[in-house]
Each structure stands twice: as C-alpha cells, then as structure tokens.
Amino acid sequence: MGKYEDHRMFVINDPNAPRLAPSVAMEIGLNESIVFLQLEYWCSISEHVIDGRRWVYESITDLNEMFPFWSRATINRA
C-alpha cells in the first residue's frame, strides 16, 4: 500500500483553497460564506496583531487572484 495521496484523484495542498460550511452558506449566502471563512482562516494564522487582535490585509485584486472564478464585482458584493 502506498501513501494516502497515491489513491486520491485530487490532493489540495493550497492554503487558499476555498472552504465551505453549509450552515454558514445558508445563513449569509454561498459567496459570502466562502469569503468569510477564508478571511477567518487568514486571521487565524496571521502574525500581525494590533491591540490584541489579528489582522490581515487583502485587496480586491489579491482576492481576485485567489478566487479567479469570480469577477471583481462579485468579490465586492460578497
């Protein structure tokens, strides 16, 4: 037997892979939940702390590079 990954069709090693929580998507919308969960992830790993709170800085251009399947307008709405 090989490694677990040897038997998988897709292995996602991308830290920016979209996350999905169906309950959050039902509450606030699919696109909004994906952006929210991604921001929550980035905050959880951020080392940039101001007044005891973690911060991330991502422009719409940055988000568009991470989510190329959405237009800038869709990202702005989300």
C-alpha positions as a printed Julia matrix, in Angstrom:
78×3 Matrix{Float64}:
   0.0    0.0     0.0
   1.18   3.49   -0.87
   0.57   6.76    0.8
  -2.97   8.04    1.2
  -2.36  10.65   -1.53
  -1.39   7.93   -4.02
  -5.01   6.73   -4.05
  -6.69  10.1    -4.4
  -7.77  11.76   -7.58
  -7.23  15.3    -6.24
  -4.94  16.43   -3.45
  -5.33  20.07   -2.45
  -2.24  21.47   -0.82
  -3.24  25.05   -1.48
  -3.7   27.08    1.73
  -6.04  29.37   -0.21
  -8.38  26.58   -1.27
 -11.94  27.78   -0.64
 -13.59  26.45    2.49
 -17.27  25.69    2.74
 -19.61  25.42    5.72
 -23.15  24.66    4.55
 -24.76  26.19    7.65
 -22.88  29.48    7.15
 -23.73  29.46    3.42
 -27.41  29.02    4.23
 -27.27  31.9     6.71
 -25.34  34.53    4.72
 -25.04  33.17    1.15
 -22.57  30.91   -0.63
 -20.12  33.51   -1.96
 -20.22  35.49    1.27
 -19.55  32.38    3.34
 -16.54  31.42    1.21
 -15.02  34.9     1.61
 -15.86  34.95    5.33
 -14.29  31.54    6.01
 -11.18  32.44    4.0
 -10.75  35.67    5.97
 -11.32  33.76    9.21
  -8.58  31.3     8.18
  -6.12  34.07    7.29
  -6.82  35.81   10.6
  -6.2   32.58   12.48
  -2.7   32.25   11.0
  -1.82  35.95   10.87
   1.05  37.18   12.98
   0.02  40.82   12.52
  -1.53  41.85   15.85
  -2.8   45.31   16.77
  -4.36  45.96   20.2
  -4.56  42.21   20.8
  -6.44  41.47   17.55
  -5.12  39.67   14.5
  -5.33  41.5    11.19
  -4.96  40.62    7.52
  -4.68  42.94    4.56
  -6.04  41.65    1.27
  -7.05  43.92   -1.58
  -9.82  43.12   -4.05
  -7.03  42.46   -6.57
  -5.45  39.96   -4.14
  -8.81  38.28   -3.59
  -9.44  38.16   -7.33
  -6.13  36.31   -7.79
  -7.15  33.83   -5.08
 -10.68  33.45   -6.45
 -10.19  33.7   -10.24
 -13.6   32.1   -10.83
 -15.31  35.28   -9.52
 -15.38  38.73  -11.06
 -14.17  41.74   -9.08
 -17.81  42.86   -8.83
 -18.82  39.52   -7.26
 -15.99  39.79   -4.73
 -17.04  43.36   -3.88
 -20.62  42.23   -3.29
 -19.51  39.31   -1.11
